[in-house]
Amino acid sequence: MTPYERFIKLNTKENLWIYILIVLKRGPHYAWDMYSIIEKEFGFKPGNITPYRVLYRLEEKNYVESRLEKRKRIYKITPLGEKELEKAKDFYLEIIKKING
């Protein structure tokens, strides 16, 4: 694996929480929706179970919250999740500044 390939892997599949929070910032979604939305909008396929596991952990830490709707769980981002997403954005912007010199 090249350094670039590793960079891509670490910044996509291995940091799925960022993409989930981006999607939820736009509006509530079911966990199952995450797989197709992420593939369509961000160009990579998360594992079939992975979005559920990530959502569970995000909810456990109060970055997202859920409710049952028609016997399915729907998720939305919390203010704490929005703050965490903003910190990630600031981190990436700082890296871009450093890369650009």
PDB file as gemmi writes it, atoms N, CA and C in Angstrom:
CRYST1    1.000    1.000    1.000  90.00  90.00  90.00 P 1                      
ATOM      1  N   MET A   1       0.853  -1.179   0.000  1.00  0.00           N  
ATOM      2  CA  MET A   1       0.000   0.000   0.000  1.00  0.00           C  
ATOM      3  C   MET A   1       0.898   1.241   0.000  1.00  0.00           C  
ATOM      4  N   THR A   2       0.600   2.159  -0.886  1.00  0.00           N  
ATOM      5  CA  THR A   2       1.375   3.394  -0.959  1.00  0.00           C  
ATOM      6  C   THR A   2       0.976   4.322   0.193  1.00  0.00           C  
ATOM      7  N   PRO A   3       1.810   5.310   0.501  1.00  0.00           N  
ATOM      8  CA  PRO A   3       1.416   6.270   1.539  1.00  0.00           C  
ATOM      9  C   PRO A   3       0.081   6.952   1.224  1.00  0.00           C  
ATOM     10  N   TYR A   4      -0.116   7.279  -0.041  1.00  0.00           N  
ATOM     11  CA  TYR A   4      -1.374   7.926  -0.424  1.00  0.00           C  
ATOM     12  C   TYR A   4      -2.567   6.993  -0.215  1.00  0.00           C  
ATOM     13  N   GLU A   5      -2.431   5.719  -0.602  1.00  0.00           N  
ATOM     14  CA  GLU A   5      -3.517   4.752  -0.409  1.00  0.00           C  
ATOM     15  C   GLU A   5      -3.841   4.592   1.074  1.00  0.00           C  
ATOM     16  N   ARG A   6      -2.823   4.542   1.900  1.00  0.00           N  
ATOM     17  CA  ARG A   6      -3.039   4.449   3.352  1.00  0.00           C  
ATOM     18  C   ARG A   6      -3.733   5.695   3.873  1.00  0.00           C  
ATOM     19  N   PHE A   7      -3.324   6.841   3.387  1.00  0.00           N  
ATOM     20  CA  PHE A   7      -3.941   8.110   3.781  1.00  0.00           C  
ATOM     21  C   PHE A   7      -5.435   8.098   3.457  1.00  0.00           C  
ATOM     22  N   ILE A   8      -5.774   7.647   2.253  1.00  0.00           N  
ATOM     23  CA  ILE A   8      -7.178   7.574   1.839  1.00  0.00           C  
ATOM     24  C   ILE A   8      -7.950   6.622   2.749  1.00  0.00           C  
ATOM     25  N   LYS A   9      -7.385   5.440   3.011  1.00  0.00           N  
ATOM     26  CA  LYS A   9      -8.073   4.461   3.859  1.00  0.00           C  
ATOM     27  C   LYS A   9      -8.316   5.027   5.259  1.00  0.00           C  
ATOM     28  N   LEU A  10      -7.291   5.654   5.817  1.00  0.00           N  
ATOM     29  CA  LEU A  10      -7.426   6.196   7.169  1.00  0.00           C  
ATOM     30  C   LEU A  10      -8.398   7.373   7.242  1.00  0.00           C  
ATOM     31  N   ASN A  11      -8.599   8.045   6.125  1.00  0.00           N  
ATOM     32  CA  ASN A  11      -9.481   9.203   6.113  1.00  0.00           C  
ATOM     33  C   ASN A  11     -10.842   8.916   5.502  1.00  0.00           C  
ATOM     34  N   THR A  12     -11.146   7.657   5.267  1.00  0.00           N  
ATOM     35  CA  THR A  12     -12.481   7.275   4.788  1.00  0.00           C  
ATOM     36  C   THR A  12     -13.039   6.190   5.695  1.00  0.00           C  
ATOM     37  N   LYS A  13     -12.788   4.940   5.359  1.00  0.00           N  
ATOM     38  CA  LYS A  13     -13.369   3.814   6.102  1.00  0.00           C  
ATOM     39  C   LYS A  13     -12.995   3.820   7.580  1.00  0.00           C  
ATOM     40  N   GLU A  14     -11.813   4.269   7.903  1.00  0.00           N  
ATOM     41  CA  GLU A  14     -11.361   4.203   9.292  1.00  0.00           C  
ATOM     42  C   GLU A  14     -11.784   5.416  10.107  1.00  0.00           C  
ATOM     43  N   ASN A  15     -12.391   6.388   9.468  1.00  0.00           N  
ATOM     44  CA  ASN A  15     -12.942   7.545  10.165  1.00  0.00           C  
ATOM     45  C   ASN A  15     -14.356   7.818   9.679  1.00  0.00           C  
ATOM     46  N   LEU A  16     -15.148   6.782   9.667  1.00  0.00           N  
ATOM     47  CA  LEU A  16     -16.513   6.844   9.157  1.00  0.00           C  
ATOM     48  C   LEU A  16     -17.376   7.840   9.923  1.00  0.00           C  
ATOM     49  N   TRP A  17     -17.053   8.065  11.177  1.00  0.00           N  
ATOM     50  CA  TRP A  17     -17.860   8.959  12.002  1.00  0.00           C  
ATOM     51  C   TRP A  17     -17.980  10.353  11.382  1.00  0.00           C  
ATOM     52  N   ILE A  18     -16.913  10.827  10.741  1.00  0.00           N  
ATOM     53  CA  ILE A  18     -16.952  12.162  10.131  1.00  0.00           C  
ATOM     54  C   ILE A  18     -18.042  12.207   9.056  1.00  0.00           C  
ATOM     55  N   TYR A  19     -18.072  11.203   8.214  1.00  0.00           N  
ATOM     56  CA  TYR A  19     -19.027  11.169   7.110  1.00  0.00           C  
ATOM     57  C   TYR A  19     -20.459  11.012   7.611  1.00  0.00           C  
ATOM     58  N   ILE A  20     -20.631  10.224   8.648  1.00  0.00           N  
ATOM     59  CA  ILE A  20     -21.963  10.049   9.238  1.00  0.00           C  
ATOM     60  C   ILE A  20     -22.451  11.364   9.826  1.00  0.00           C  
ATOM     61  N   LEU A  21     -21.588  12.077  10.528  1.00  0.00           N  
ATOM     62  CA  LEU A  21     -22.001  13.366  11.095  1.00  0.00           C  
ATOM     63  C   LEU A  21     -22.290  14.392  10.005  1.00  0.00           C  
ATOM     64  N   ILE A  22     -21.523  14.369   8.916  1.00  0.00           N  
ATOM     65  CA  ILE A  22     -21.802  15.275   7.797  1.00  0.00           C  
ATOM     66  C   ILE A  22     -23.202  15.010   7.243  1.00  0.00           C  
ATOM     67  N   VAL A  23     -23.521  13.754   7.027  1.00  0.00           N  
ATOM     68  CA  VAL A  23     -24.836  13.383   6.493  1.00  0.00           C  
ATOM     69  C   VAL A  23     -25.940  13.798   7.466  1.00  0.00           C  
ATOM     70  N   LEU A  24     -25.748  13.534   8.752  1.00  0.00           N  
ATOM     71  CA  LEU A  24     -26.782  13.857   9.737  1.00  0.00           C  
ATOM     72  C   LEU A  24     -26.917  15.358   9.968  1.00  0.00           C  
ATOM     73  N   LYS A  25     -25.872  16.111   9.684  1.00  0.00           N  
ATOM     74  CA  LYS A  25     -25.976  17.569   9.811  1.00  0.00           C  
ATOM     75  C   LYS A  25     -26.989  18.119   8.806  1.00  0.00           C  
ATOM     76  N   ARG A  26     -27.143  17.433   7.690  1.00  0.00           N  
ATOM     77  CA  ARG A  26     -28.106  17.840   6.662  1.00  0.00           C  
ATOM     78  C   ARG A  26     -29.532  17.447   7.020  1.00  0.00           C  
ATOM     79  N   GLY A  27     -29.676  16.467   7.918  1.00  0.00           N  
ATOM     80  CA  GLY A  27     -31.008  16.037   8.331  1.00  0.00           C  
ATOM     81  C   GLY A  27     -30.988  14.617   8.852  1.00  0.00           C  
ATOM     82  N   PRO A  28     -32.051  14.213   9.562  1.00  0.00           N  
ATOM     83  CA  PRO A  28     -32.125  12.865  10.136  1.00  0.00           C  
ATOM     84  C   PRO A  28     -32.147  11.775   9.057  1.00  0.00           C  
ATOM     85  N   HIS A  29     -31.581  10.614   9.418  1.00  0.00           N  
ATOM     86  CA  HIS A  29     -31.559   9.462   8.505  1.00  0.00           C  
ATOM     87  C   HIS A  29     -31.603   8.165   9.301  1.00  0.00           C  
ATOM     88  N   TYR A  30     -32.056   7.131   8.617  1.00  0.00           N  
ATOM     89  CA  TYR A  30     -31.980   5.787   9.163  1.00  0.00           C  
ATOM     90  C   TYR A  30     -30.558   5.271   8.984  1.00  0.00           C  
ATOM     91  N   ALA A  31     -30.150   4.344   9.833  1.00  0.00           N  
ATOM     92  CA  ALA A  31     -28.809   3.771   9.747  1.00  0.00           C  
ATOM     93  C   ALA A  31     -28.575   3.131   8.389  1.00  0.00           C  
ATOM     94  N   TRP A  32     -29.584   2.424   7.879  1.00  0.00           N  
ATOM     95  CA  TRP A  32     -29.410   1.735   6.603  1.00  0.00           C  
ATOM     96  C   TRP A  32     -29.123   2.715   5.459  1.00  0.00           C  
ATOM     97  N   ASP A  33     -29.655   3.928   5.547  1.00  0.00           N  
ATOM     98  CA  ASP A  33     -29.418   4.945   4.522  1.00  0.00           C  
ATOM     99  C   ASP A  33     -27.943   5.318   4.409  1.00  0.00           C  
ATOM    100  N   MET A  34     -27.229   5.222   5.509  1.00  0.00           N  
ATOM    101  CA  MET A  34     -25.836   5.682   5.547  1.00  0.00           C  
ATOM    102  C   MET A  34     -24.971   4.996   4.500  1.00  0.00           C  
ATOM    103  N   TYR A  35     -25.159   3.711   4.349  1.00  0.00           N  
ATOM    104  CA  TYR A  35     -24.337   2.941   3.419  1.00  0.00           C  
ATOM    105  C   TYR A  35     -24.421   3.529   2.012  1.00  0.00           C  
ATOM    106  N   SER A  36     -25.626   3.702   1.502  1.00  0.00           N  
ATOM    107  CA  SER A  36     -25.792   4.185   0.120  1.00  0.00           C  
ATOM    108  C   SER A  36     -25.445   5.667  -0.016  1.00  0.00           C  
ATOM    109  N   ILE A  37     -25.769   6.465   0.982  1.00  0.00           N  
ATOM    110  CA  ILE A  37     -25.452   7.900   0.916  1.00  0.00           C  
ATOM    111  C   ILE A  37     -23.939   8.104   0.885  1.00  0.00           C  
ATOM    112  N   ILE A  38     -23.238   7.410   1.756  1.00  0.00           N  
ATOM    113  CA  ILE A  38     -21.781   7.558   1.814  1.00  0.00           C  
ATOM    114  C   ILE A  38     -21.145   7.087   0.515  1.00  0.00           C  
ATOM    115  N   GLU A  39     -21.618   5.967   0.000  1.00  0.00           N  
ATOM    116  CA  GLU A  39     -21.071   5.474  -1.267  1.00  0.00           C  
ATOM    117  C   GLU A  39     -21.320   6.478  -2.403  1.00  0.00           C  
ATOM    118  N   LYS A  40     -22.518   7.013  -2.466  1.00  0.00           N  
ATOM    119  CA  LYS A  40     -22.883   7.935  -3.548  1.00  0.00           C  
ATOM    120  C   LYS A  40     -22.168   9.286  -3.414  1.00  0.00           C  
ATOM    121  N   GLU A  41     -22.171   9.848  -2.221  1.00  0.00           N  
ATOM    122  CA  GLU A  41     -21.665  11.209  -2.042  1.00  0.00           C  
ATOM    123  C   GLU A  41     -20.161  11.289  -1.787  1.00  0.00           C  
ATOM    124  N   PHE A  42     -19.585  10.241  -1.185  1.00  0.00           N  
ATOM    125  CA  PHE A  42     -18.177  10.326  -0.801  1.00  0.00           C  
ATOM    126  C   PHE A  42     -17.295   9.325  -1.536  1.00  0.00           C  
ATOM    127  N   GLY A  43     -17.909   8.433  -2.319  1.00  0.00           N  
ATOM    128  CA  GLY A  43     -17.153   7.577  -3.207  1.00  0.00           C  
ATOM    129  C   GLY A  43     -16.453   6.380  -2.603  1.00  0.00           C  
ATOM    130  N   PHE A  44     -16.903   5.918  -1.454  1.00  0.00           N  
ATOM    131  CA  PHE A  44     -16.357   4.680  -0.890  1.00  0.00           C  
ATOM    132  C   PHE A  44     -17.461   3.912  -0.199  1.00  0.00           C  
ATOM    133  N   LYS A  45     -17.236   2.609  -0.070  1.00  0.00           N  
ATOM    134  CA  LYS A  45     -18.241   1.732   0.531  1.00  0.00           C  
ATOM    135  C   LYS A  45     -17.832   1.358   1.949  1.00  0.00           C  
ATOM    136  N   PRO A  46     -18.614   1.794   2.930  1.00  0.00           N  
ATOM    137  CA  PRO A  46     -18.358   1.293   4.287  1.00  0.00           C  
ATOM    138  C   PRO A  46     -18.833  -0.159   4.380  1.00  0.00           C  
ATOM    139  N   GLY A  47     -18.353  -0.883   5.363  1.00  0.00           N  
ATOM    140  CA  GLY A  47     -18.831  -2.246   5.576  1.00  0.00           C  
ATOM    141  C   GLY A  47     -20.326  -2.243   5.861  1.00  0.00           C  
ATOM    142  N   ASN A  48     -20.992  -3.351   5.601  1.00  0.00           N  
ATOM    143  CA  ASN A  48     -22.443  -3.425   5.783  1.00  0.00           C  
ATOM    144  C   ASN A  48     -22.888  -3.135   7.212  1.00  0.00           C  
ATOM    145  N   ILE A  49     -22.127  -3.589   8.182  1.00  0.00           N  
ATOM    146  CA  ILE A  49     -22.490  -3.420   9.592  1.00  0.00           C  
ATOM    147  C   ILE A  49     -21.865  -2.158  10.189  1.00  0.00           C  
ATOM    148  N   THR A  50     -20.802  -1.674   9.612  1.00  0.00           N  
ATOM    149  CA  THR A  50     -20.023  -0.588  10.199  1.00  0.00           C  
ATOM    150  C   THR A  50     -20.839   0.658  10.535  1.00  0.00           C  
ATOM    151  N   PRO A  51     -21.700   1.173   9.649  1.00  0.00           N  
ATOM    152  CA  PRO A  51     -22.466   2.369  10.032  1.00  0.00           C  
ATOM    153  C   PRO A  51     -23.287   2.166  11.304  1.00  0.00           C  
ATOM    154  N   TYR A  52     -23.836   0.975  11.487  1.00  0.00           N  
ATOM    155  CA  TYR A  52     -24.610   0.699  12.710  1.00  0.00           C  
ATOM    156  C   TYR A  52     -23.713   0.784  13.942  1.00  0.00           C  
ATOM    157  N   ARG A  53     -22.547   0.192  13.846  1.00  0.00           N  
ATOM    158  CA  ARG A  53     -21.613   0.203  14.983  1.00  0.00           C  
ATOM    159  C   ARG A  53     -21.157   1.623  15.305  1.00  0.00           C  
ATOM    160  N   VAL A  54     -20.866   2.392  14.266  1.00  0.00           N  
ATOM    161  CA  VAL A  54     -20.424   3.769  14.471  1.00  0.00           C  
ATOM    162  C   VAL A  54     -21.558   4.605  15.062  1.00  0.00           C  
ATOM    163  N   LEU A  55     -22.755   4.456  14.543  1.00  0.00           N  
ATOM    164  CA  LEU A  55     -23.894   5.198  15.088  1.00  0.00           C  
ATOM    165  C   LEU A  55     -24.140   4.849  16.554  1.00  0.00           C  
ATOM    166  N   TYR A  56     -24.011   3.573  16.874  1.00  0.00           N  
ATOM    167  CA  TYR A  56     -24.195   3.144  18.263  1.00  0.00           C  
ATOM    168  C   TYR A  56     -23.184   3.856  19.165  1.00  0.00           C  
ATOM    169  N   ARG A  57     -21.938   3.882  18.740  1.00  0.00           N  
ATOM    170  CA  ARG A  57     -20.893   4.540  19.550  1.00  0.00           C  
ATOM    171  C   ARG A  57     -21.103   6.048  19.623  1.00  0.00           C  
ATOM    172  N   LEU A  58     -21.503   6.647  18.512  1.00  0.00           N  
ATOM    173  CA  LEU A  58     -21.768   8.087  18.516  1.00  0.00           C  
ATOM    174  C   LEU A  58     -22.925   8.431  19.444  1.00  0.00           C  
ATOM    175  N   GLU A  59     -23.934   7.581  19.450  1.00  0.00           N  
ATOM    176  CA  GLU A  59     -25.071   7.823  20.335  1.00  0.00           C  
ATOM    177  C   GLU A  59     -24.671   7.627  21.799  1.00  0.00           C  
ATOM    178  N   GLU A  60     -23.858   6.635  22.046  1.00  0.00           N  
ATOM    179  CA  GLU A  60     -23.381   6.368  23.399  1.00  0.00           C  
ATOM    180  C   GLU A  60     -22.637   7.571  23.985  1.00  0.00           C  
ATOM    181  N   LYS A  61     -21.948   8.319  23.116  1.00  0.00           N  
ATOM    182  CA  LYS A  61     -21.171   9.493  23.546  1.00  0.00           C  
ATOM    183  C   LYS A  61     -21.935  10.809  23.353  1.00  0.00           C  
ATOM    184  N   ASN A  62     -23.220  10.721  22.975  1.00  0.00           N  
ATOM    185  CA  ASN A  62     -24.109  11.879  22.808  1.00  0.00           C  
ATOM    186  C   ASN A  62     -23.770  12.780  21.625  1.00  0.00           C  
ATOM    187  N   TYR A  63     -23.130  12.230  20.589  1.00  0.00           N  
ATOM    188  CA  TYR A  63     -22.875  12.991  19.365  1.00  0.00           C  
ATOM    189  C   TYR A  63     -24.062  12.897  18.408  1.00  0.00           C  
ATOM    190  N   VAL A  64     -24.859  11.859  18.564  1.00  0.00           N  
ATOM    191  CA  VAL A  64     -26.110  11.709  17.821  1.00  0.00           C  
ATOM    192  C   VAL A  64     -27.164  11.210  18.796  1.00  0.00           C  
ATOM    193  N   GLU A  65     -28.413  11.369  18.402  1.00  0.00           N  
ATOM    194  CA  GLU A  65     -29.511  10.805  19.178  1.00  0.00           C  
ATOM    195  C   GLU A  65     -30.467  10.131  18.208  1.00  0.00           C  
ATOM    196  N   SER A  66     -31.258   9.221  18.737  1.00  0.00           N  
ATOM    197  CA  SER A  66     -32.171   8.488  17.867  1.00  0.00           C  
ATOM    198  C   SER A  66     -33.545   8.380  18.500  1.00  0.00           C  
ATOM    199  N   ARG A  67     -34.494   8.032  17.642  1.00  0.00           N  
ATOM    200  CA  ARG A  67     -35.863   7.753  18.089  1.00  0.00           C  
ATOM    201  C   ARG A  67     -36.436   6.708  17.149  1.00  0.00           C  
ATOM    202  N   LEU A  68     -37.425   5.992  17.646  1.00  0.00           N  
ATOM    203  CA  LEU A  68     -38.085   5.005  16.791  1.00  0.00           C  
ATOM    204  C   LEU A  68     -39.145   5.695  15.949  1.00  0.00           C  
ATOM    205  N   GLU A  69     -39.132   5.369  14.662  1.00  0.00           N  
ATOM    206  CA  GLU A  69     -40.125   5.897  13.739  1.00  0.00           C  
ATOM    207  C   GLU A  69     -40.528   4.759  12.810  1.00  0.00           C  
ATOM    208  N   LYS A  70     -41.773   4.369  12.883  1.00  0.00           N  
ATOM    209  CA  LYS A  70     -42.275   3.239  12.085  1.00  0.00           C  
ATOM    210  C   LYS A  70     -41.417   1.992  12.300  1.00  0.00           C  
ATOM    211  N   ARG A  71     -41.134   1.696  13.536  1.00  0.00           N  
ATOM    212  CA  ARG A  71     -40.370   0.520  13.958  1.00  0.00           C  
ATOM    213  C   ARG A  71     -38.929   0.515  13.452  1.00  0.00           C  
ATOM    214  N   LYS A  72     -38.451   1.672  13.012  1.00  0.00           N  
ATOM    215  CA  LYS A  72     -37.053   1.812  12.605  1.00  0.00           C  
ATOM    216  C   LYS A  72     -36.446   2.964  13.382  1.00  0.00           C  
ATOM    217  N   ARG A  73     -35.168   2.864  13.639  1.00  0.00           N  
ATOM    218  CA  ARG A  73     -34.477   3.899  14.401  1.00  0.00           C  
ATOM    219  C   ARG A  73     -33.941   4.953  13.437  1.00  0.00           C  
ATOM    220  N   ILE A  74     -34.273   6.213  13.719  1.00  0.00           N  
ATOM    221  CA  ILE A  74     -33.804   7.330  12.910  1.00  0.00           C  
ATOM    222  C   ILE A  74     -32.861   8.173  13.764  1.00  0.00           C  
ATOM    223  N   TYR A  75     -31.765   8.610  13.151  1.00  0.00           N  
ATOM    224  CA  TYR A  75     -30.707   9.318  13.874  1.00  0.00           C  
ATOM    225  C   TYR A  75     -30.622  10.765  13.439  1.00  0.00           C  
ATOM    226  N   LYS A  76     -30.222  11.613  14.389  1.00  0.00           N  
ATOM    227  CA  LYS A  76     -29.932  13.004  14.067  1.00  0.00           C  
ATOM    228  C   LYS A  76     -28.737  13.451  14.896  1.00  0.00           C  
ATOM    229  N   ILE A  77     -28.033  14.435  14.381  1.00  0.00           N  
ATOM    230  CA  ILE A  77     -26.854  14.945  15.054  1.00  0.00           C  
ATOM    231  C   ILE A  77     -27.284  15.816  16.236  1.00  0.00           C  
ATOM    232  N   THR A  78     -26.480  15.833  17.281  1.00  0.00           N  
ATOM    233  CA  THR A  78     -26.735  16.685  18.441  1.00  0.00           C  
ATOM    234  C   THR A  78     -25.803  17.902  18.367  1.00  0.00           C  
ATOM    235  N   PRO A  79     -26.043  18.909  19.199  1.00  0.00           N  
ATOM    236  CA  PRO A  79     -25.108  20.040  19.235  1.00  0.00           C  
ATOM    237  C   PRO A  79     -23.668  19.596  19.551  1.00  0.00           C  
ATOM    238  N   LEU A  80     -23.520  18.603  20.419  1.00  0.00           N  
ATOM    239  CA  LEU A  80     -22.190  18.087  20.723  1.00  0.00           C  
ATOM    240  C   LEU A  80     -21.553  17.457  19.477  1.00  0.00           C  
ATOM    241  N   GLY A  81     -22.352  16.754  18.684  1.00  0.00           N  
ATOM    242  CA  GLY A  81     -21.869  16.170  17.435  1.00  0.00           C  
ATOM    243  C   GLY A  81     -21.455  17.243  16.440  1.00  0.00           C  
ATOM    244  N   GLU A  82     -22.210  18.325  16.383  1.00  0.00           N  
ATOM    245  CA  GLU A  82     -21.860  19.432  15.490  1.00  0.00           C  
ATOM    246  C   GLU A  82     -20.530  20.056  15.901  1.00  0.00           C  
ATOM    247  N   LYS A  83     -20.306  20.180  17.201  1.00  0.00           N  
ATOM    248  CA  LYS A  83     -19.029  20.723  17.684  1.00  0.00           C  
ATOM    249  C   LYS A  83     -17.875  19.798  17.309  1.00  0.00           C  
ATOM    250  N   GLU A  84     -18.090  18.499  17.428  1.00  0.00           N  
ATOM    251  CA  GLU A  84     -17.042  17.530  17.097  1.00  0.00           C  
ATOM    252  C   GLU A  84     -16.723  17.576  15.598  1.00  0.00           C  
ATOM    253  N   LEU A  85     -17.738  17.717  14.787  1.00  0.00           N  
ATOM    254  CA  LEU A  85     -17.551  17.831  13.346  1.00  0.00           C  
ATOM    255  C   LEU A  85     -16.790  19.112  13.008  1.00  0.00           C  
ATOM    256  N   GLU A  86     -17.097  20.170  13.685  1.00  0.00           N  
ATOM    257  CA  GLU A  86     -16.399  21.446  13.468  1.00  0.00           C  
ATOM    258  C   GLU A  86     -14.915  21.318  13.837  1.00  0.00           C  
ATOM    259  N   LYS A  87     -14.620  20.605  14.912  1.00  0.00           N  
ATOM    260  CA  LYS A  87     -13.215  20.385  15.292  1.00  0.00           C  
ATOM    261  C   LYS A  87     -12.481  19.591  14.214  1.00  0.00           C  
ATOM    262  N   ALA A  88     -13.137  18.597  13.642  1.00  0.00           N  
ATOM    263  CA  ALA A  88     -12.528  17.812  12.565  1.00  0.00           C  
ATOM    264  C   ALA A  88     -12.263  18.698  11.351  1.00  0.00           C  
ATOM    265  N   LYS A  89     -13.212  19.547  11.026  1.00  0.00           N  
ATOM    266  CA  LYS A  89     -13.058  20.466   9.896  1.00  0.00           C  
ATOM    267  C   LYS A  89     -11.869  21.392  10.124  1.00  0.00           C  
ATOM    268  N   ASP A  90     -11.763  21.950  11.313  1.00  0.00           N  
ATOM    269  CA  ASP A  90     -10.641  22.836  11.641  1.00  0.00           C  
ATOM    270  C   ASP A  90      -9.306  22.100  11.535  1.00  0.00           C  
ATOM    271  N   PHE A  91      -9.276  20.848  11.969  1.00  0.00           N  
ATOM    272  CA  PHE A  91      -8.068  20.030  11.886  1.00  0.00           C  
ATOM    273  C   PHE A  91      -7.646  19.860  10.426  1.00  0.00           C  
ATOM    274  N   TYR A  92      -8.593  19.486   9.569  1.00  0.00           N  
ATOM    275  CA  TYR A  92      -8.277  19.302   8.154  1.00  0.00           C  
ATOM    276  C   TYR A  92      -7.838  20.604   7.499  1.00  0.00           C  
ATOM    277  N   LEU A  93      -8.481  21.711   7.838  1.00  0.00           N  
ATOM    278  CA  LEU A  93      -8.082  22.998   7.278  1.00  0.00           C  
ATOM    279  C   LEU A  93      -6.652  23.349   7.686  1.00  0.00           C  
ATOM    280  N   GLU A  94      -6.294  23.051   8.908  1.00  0.00           N  
ATOM    281  CA  GLU A  94      -4.929  23.299   9.381  1.00  0.00           C  
ATOM    282  C   GLU A  94      -3.918  22.455   8.618  1.00  0.00           C  
ATOM    283  N   ILE A  95      -4.254  21.216   8.374  1.00  0.00           N  
ATOM    284  CA  ILE A  95      -3.364  20.339   7.580  1.00  0.00           C  
ATOM    285  C   ILE A  95      -3.202  20.890   6.175  1.00  0.00           C  
ATOM    286  N   ILE A  96      -4.293  21.329   5.565  1.00  0.00           N  
ATOM    287  CA  ILE A  96      -4.227  21.886   4.210  1.00  0.00           C  
ATOM    288  C   ILE A  96      -3.307  23.108   4.178  1.00  0.00           C  
ATOM    289  N   LYS A  97      -3.418  23.974   5.193  1.00  0.00           N  
ATOM    290  CA  LYS A  97      -2.532  25.139   5.283  1.00  0.00           C  
ATOM    291  C   LYS A  97      -1.075  24.702   5.318  1.00  0.00           C  
ATOM    292  N   LYS A  98      -0.787  23.690   6.097  1.00  0.00           N  
ATOM    293  CA  LYS A  98       0.595  23.213   6.223  1.00  0.00           C  
ATOM    294  C   LYS A  98       1.089  22.569   4.937  1.00  0.00           C  
ATOM    295  N   ILE A  99       0.230  21.844   4.266  1.00  0.00           N  
ATOM    296  CA  ILE A  99       0.614  21.235   2.980  1.00  0.00           C  
ATOM    297  C   ILE A  99       0.910  22.320   1.951  1.00  0.00           C  
ATOM    298  N   ASN A 100       0.081  23.355   1.939  1.00  0.00           N  
ATOM    299  CA  ASN A 100       0.254  24.438   0.979  1.00  0.00           C  
ATOM    300  C   ASN A 100       1.439  25.337   1.298  1.00  0.00           C  
ATOM    301  N   GLY A 101       1.923  25.244   2.529  1.00  0.00           N  
ATOM    302  CA  GLY A 101       3.096  26.022   2.915  1.00  0.00           C  
ATOM    303  C   GLY A 101       2.739  27.412   3.201  1.00  0.00           C  
TER     304      GLY A 101                                                      
END                                                                             
